[in-house]
Amino acid sequence: MKKIFRTLYDLMTDEMARGRHISVLFRFISLQIRFLFKTEYEFEWLEGLKIRAIRHWPGTTECYYYGKYDRSELTFLERYMDENMVLLDIGANIGSYSLYAVKKTGCKAIAVEPEPKTYAELKNNIDINLLNDYITAFNCAVGDVTGRVRFTNNLDMSNHIVEDQDESGENIIEVECRRLDDFITTGDVLKLDVEGVEALALCGAERLLSDNRLKVLIVEVIYNIEEIEAEIFKYGYKRCKYDYINNRLISSDEESFERKGDNFFYVKDIDSVKKRVGKKV
């Protein structure tokens, strides 16, 4: 019971619950009641997409509680992408970014997820939504080398590469690791959320980042922001934020701002990106 109240507190105080606390509370209670009778519940998320909420798996249940979460990022994708574009969803988890972008805009997506159980759920979501022709999934980690790496498998959305070679345990497995440049040729938006090894992933994507087609990066910057940005800025990207309410893409050259949330936008050729986003309102 204590764990349930803690989960509820975290949900209600999260930025994503702002302005919809009653809805989040109602959905939390209704899902807990469902979980008394079964461990999984398939529901309609957004745009008619189906996702399974699985007990004790926040990566699935938060989609149920919040509906459209990460609103700046998802709104940007729906305004920027179209059927001729490709989203690179690196650290896809269960695939919600890819699913939403594809369903909303008709774009293609490449979704990369290393943890086997999570990858299986990603594949299931692609299958049940009949999106196999639109989303290509890879079961691997990404980094600056090709080979095998040690990886946690019990931390849900926080699963990560284990860099301490002395660390051991039953919840650490080996997974394949690949450089992005070795299996992805191009894309229009790169969403990168790999729990602390973003800088290594970027080091393995020199050709990709040099491609002028790739104008937008959405990168989790909880850890090692200086190291991450040292890689990104080499290719002409500017740190930005996206005000989805007023549909404004703002670079750090125009206005200073503090990070809100876990992600930053990095944009190359910002005027063309602003123009494109502005057309879709």
C-alpha positions as CSV (number, residue, x, y, z in Angstrom):
1,M,0.0,0.0,0.0
2,K,2.9,2.4,0.8
3,K,4.3,1.8,-2.6
4,I,1.0,2.6,-4.3
5,F,0.7,5.9,-2.4
6,R,4.3,6.7,-3.3
7,T,3.5,6.0,-7.0
8,L,0.4,8.1,-6.8
9,Y,2.3,11.0,-5.3
10,D,5.0,10.9,-8.0
11,L,2.3,10.8,-10.7
12,M,0.4,13.8,-9.3
13,T,3.4,16.0,-8.7
14,D,5.0,15.3,-12.1
15,E,5.0,18.1,-14.7
16,M,2.9,15.9,-17.1
17,A,0.0,15.9,-14.6
18,R,-0.3,19.7,-14.6
19,G,-3.8,20.8,-15.5
20,R,-5.2,17.3,-15.5
21,H,-4.8,16.0,-11.9
22,I,-8.4,14.7,-11.7
23,S,-8.1,12.8,-14.9
24,V,-4.7,11.3,-13.8
25,L,-6.2,10.3,-10.4
26,F,-9.2,8.7,-12.0
27,R,-7.2,6.7,-14.5
28,F,-4.7,5.6,-11.7
29,I,-7.6,4.3,-9.5
30,S,-9.3,2.6,-12.4
31,L,-6.1,0.8,-13.5
32,Q,-5.3,-0.4,-10.0
33,I,-8.8,-1.9,-9.9
34,R,-8.2,-3.7,-13.2
35,F,-4.9,-5.0,-11.9
36,L,-6.7,-6.7,-9.0
37,F,-8.1,-9.1,-11.6
38,K,-5.4,-9.3,-14.3
39,T,-1.8,-8.2,-14.8
40,E,-2.3,-6.7,-18.3
41,Y,-4.8,-4.3,-19.8
42,E,-4.9,-3.4,-23.5
43,F,-6.2,0.1,-24.0
44,E,-6.6,2.8,-26.7
45,W,-3.9,5.3,-26.1
46,L,-3.8,8.2,-28.8
47,E,-4.9,8.3,-32.4
48,G,-6.5,4.9,-32.0
49,L,-3.2,3.2,-31.1
50,K,-3.4,0.2,-28.8
51,I,-0.9,-0.3,-25.9
52,R,-0.8,-2.8,-23.1
53,A,-0.6,-1.5,-19.5
54,I,1.3,-4.0,-17.5
55,R,1.4,-4.1,-13.7
56,H,4.6,-2.9,-12.2
57,W,5.9,-1.6,-15.5
58,P,5.8,2.3,-15.5
59,G,6.9,2.5,-19.1
60,T,3.5,1.1,-20.0
61,T,1.2,2.4,-17.3
62,E,2.3,6.0,-17.6
63,C,0.9,6.0,-21.1
64,Y,-2.4,5.1,-19.6
65,Y,-2.3,7.7,-16.8
66,Y,-1.0,10.7,-18.8
67,G,-2.2,10.0,-22.3
68,K,-0.1,12.4,-24.3
69,Y,3.0,12.7,-22.2
70,D,6.2,14.6,-23.2
71,R,3.9,17.0,-24.8
72,S,6.6,19.4,-26.3
73,E,8.4,16.5,-28.0
74,L,5.4,14.7,-29.3
75,T,3.7,17.9,-30.5
76,F,6.9,18.9,-32.3
77,L,7.0,15.6,-34.1
78,E,3.4,15.9,-35.3
79,R,4.1,19.4,-36.6
80,Y,7.4,18.7,-38.2
81,M,7.2,15.1,-39.6
82,D,5.5,14.0,-42.8
83,E,5.2,10.8,-44.8
84,N,8.5,11.4,-46.5
85,M,10.5,11.6,-43.3
86,V,12.2,9.1,-40.9
87,L,12.2,9.3,-37.1
88,L,15.2,7.6,-35.5
89,D,13.9,6.5,-32.1
90,I,17.0,5.4,-30.2
91,G,16.2,4.0,-26.8
92,A,12.6,3.4,-27.9
93,N,11.4,1.5,-24.8
94,I,7.9,0.2,-25.8
95,G,7.9,2.5,-28.9
96,S,5.5,5.2,-27.9
97,Y,7.4,8.0,-29.8
98,S,7.6,5.9,-33.0
99,L,4.0,4.7,-32.7
100,Y,2.6,8.2,-32.2
101,A,4.8,9.9,-34.9
102,V,3.9,7.2,-37.5
103,K,0.2,7.2,-36.8
104,K,-0.1,11.0,-36.7
105,T,2.1,11.9,-39.7
106,G,2.6,8.8,-41.8
107,C,6.3,9.0,-41.4
108,K,8.6,6.0,-41.1
109,A,10.5,5.1,-37.9
110,I,13.5,3.1,-36.9
111,A,13.2,2.0,-33.2
112,V,16.2,0.7,-31.3
113,E,15.7,-1.0,-27.9
114,P,18.4,-3.3,-26.2
115,E,16.5,-4.9,-23.3
116,P,14.9,-8.2,-24.6
117,K,11.7,-8.0,-22.6
118,T,11.1,-4.4,-23.5
119,Y,12.0,-5.1,-27.2
120,A,9.4,-7.9,-27.2
121,E,6.8,-5.4,-26.0
122,L,7.9,-2.9,-28.6
123,K,7.5,-5.5,-31.3
124,N,4.1,-6.4,-29.9
125,N,3.0,-2.8,-30.1
126,I,4.1,-2.6,-33.7
127,D,2.2,-5.8,-34.5
128,I,-1.1,-5.1,-32.8
129,N,-1.2,-1.6,-34.5
130,L,-0.4,-3.1,-37.9
131,L,2.6,-0.8,-38.4
132,N,5.2,-3.3,-39.5
133,D,5.5,-1.6,-42.9
134,Y,6.3,1.7,-41.1
135,I,8.5,0.9,-38.1
136,T,11.7,-1.1,-38.3
137,A,12.9,-2.4,-34.9
138,F,16.4,-3.4,-33.8
139,N,17.2,-5.3,-30.6
140,C,20.6,-3.8,-29.6
141,A,22.4,-1.1,-27.6
142,V,24.2,1.7,-29.3
143,G,27.7,3.1,-28.5
144,D,31.0,4.0,-30.0
145,V,32.1,0.4,-30.7
146,T,30.5,-2.8,-32.0
147,G,30.5,-5.8,-29.8
148,R,28.8,-7.0,-26.6
149,V,28.0,-4.9,-23.5
150,R,26.6,-5.6,-20.1
151,F,23.1,-4.3,-19.5
152,T,20.6,-4.1,-16.6
153,N,17.2,-5.7,-17.2
154,N,15.2,-4.9,-14.1
155,L,14.9,-1.1,-14.1
156,D,12.2,-0.5,-16.7
157,M,12.7,2.9,-18.4
158,S,16.1,3.3,-16.6
159,N,17.8,0.1,-17.9
160,H,21.3,1.0,-19.0
161,I,24.7,-0.2,-20.0
162,V,26.8,-1.3,-17.0
163,E,30.2,0.3,-17.3
164,D,31.6,-1.0,-14.0
165,Q,33.2,-4.3,-15.0
166,D,33.2,-5.4,-11.3
167,E,29.5,-5.0,-11.0
168,S,27.6,-8.3,-11.2
169,G,24.2,-9.8,-10.4
170,E,21.3,-11.8,-11.8
171,N,19.8,-8.6,-13.3
172,I,22.7,-7.9,-15.6
173,I,22.7,-9.5,-19.0
174,E,24.8,-9.2,-22.2
175,V,23.4,-7.5,-25.3
176,E,24.7,-6.6,-28.7
177,C,26.1,-3.1,-29.1
178,R,26.3,-1.3,-32.5
179,R,27.4,2.0,-33.8
180,L,24.6,4.0,-35.3
181,D,26.6,4.7,-38.4
182,D,26.9,0.9,-39.0
183,F,23.2,0.3,-39.5
184,I,21.4,3.6,-40.0
185,T,22.1,5.6,-43.1
186,T,19.9,8.7,-42.7
187,G,17.0,10.2,-40.9
188,D,15.2,13.5,-40.2
189,V,14.8,13.5,-36.4
190,L,17.0,11.6,-33.9
191,K,15.4,11.0,-30.5
192,L,18.1,9.7,-28.2
193,D,17.4,8.4,-24.7
194,V,20.0,5.8,-23.7
195,E,20.3,6.4,-19.9
196,G,23.7,8.0,-19.5
197,V,25.6,6.8,-22.6
198,E,24.3,9.5,-25.0
199,A,27.8,10.8,-25.6
200,L,29.1,7.4,-26.6
201,A,26.1,6.9,-28.9
202,L,26.8,10.2,-30.6
203,C,30.5,9.3,-31.0
204,G,29.3,6.3,-33.1
205,A,27.2,8.5,-35.3
206,E,29.7,10.8,-37.0
207,R,28.4,10.3,-40.5
208,L,24.8,10.5,-39.5
209,L,25.3,13.8,-37.6
210,S,27.1,15.2,-40.6
211,D,24.2,14.5,-42.9
212,N,22.3,17.8,-43.6
213,R,19.1,15.8,-43.8
214,L,19.2,15.2,-40.0
215,K,18.2,18.7,-38.7
216,V,16.7,17.9,-35.3
217,L,18.0,16.0,-32.3
218,I,15.9,15.4,-29.2
219,V,18.3,14.2,-26.5
220,E,18.0,13.2,-22.9
221,V,20.5,15.3,-21.0
222,I,20.1,14.2,-17.4
223,Y,23.7,13.0,-17.3
224,N,27.0,14.4,-18.7
225,I,25.4,17.4,-20.5
226,E,28.9,19.0,-21.2
227,E,30.1,15.8,-22.8
228,I,27.0,15.3,-24.8
229,E,27.0,18.9,-26.1
230,A,30.7,18.8,-27.0
231,E,29.8,16.1,-29.5
232,I,26.6,17.7,-30.8
233,F,28.0,21.3,-31.3
234,K,30.7,19.9,-33.6
235,Y,28.1,19.4,-36.3
236,G,26.5,22.9,-36.2
237,Y,23.5,22.2,-34.0
238,K,22.1,24.8,-31.6
239,R,20.5,24.1,-28.3
240,C,16.8,24.9,-28.4
241,K,13.5,24.6,-26.6
242,Y,10.1,24.1,-28.1
243,D,7.1,26.0,-26.7
244,Y,4.3,23.7,-28.0
245,I,1.5,26.0,-26.7
246,N,2.6,29.0,-28.8
247,N,4.4,26.8,-31.4
248,R,7.7,28.6,-31.0
249,L,11.1,27.0,-31.5
250,I,13.6,29.1,-29.6
251,S,17.4,28.8,-29.9
252,S,19.8,29.6,-27.0
253,D,21.1,32.4,-29.3
254,E,17.8,34.1,-29.2
255,E,16.9,33.6,-25.5
256,S,18.5,32.1,-22.5
257,F,16.5,29.3,-20.8
258,E,16.9,26.6,-18.2
259,R,16.1,23.0,-18.9
260,K,12.6,21.8,-18.0
261,G,12.1,18.1,-18.2
262,D,14.8,15.6,-19.2
263,N,15.2,16.6,-22.9
264,F,16.8,19.3,-25.0
265,F,16.2,20.0,-28.7
266,Y,19.2,20.6,-30.8
267,V,18.6,22.0,-34.3
268,K,20.6,22.6,-37.4
269,D,19.3,25.1,-40.0
270,I,16.9,26.5,-37.5
271,D,15.1,28.9,-39.8
272,S,14.0,26.1,-42.1
273,V,12.8,24.0,-39.2
274,K,10.8,26.9,-37.8
275,K,9.2,27.5,-41.1
276,R,8.2,23.9,-41.5
277,V,6.8,23.6,-38.0
278,G,4.8,26.8,-38.4
279,K,3.0,25.5,-41.5
280,K,1.4,22.7,-39.6
281,V,-0.6,24.6,-37.0
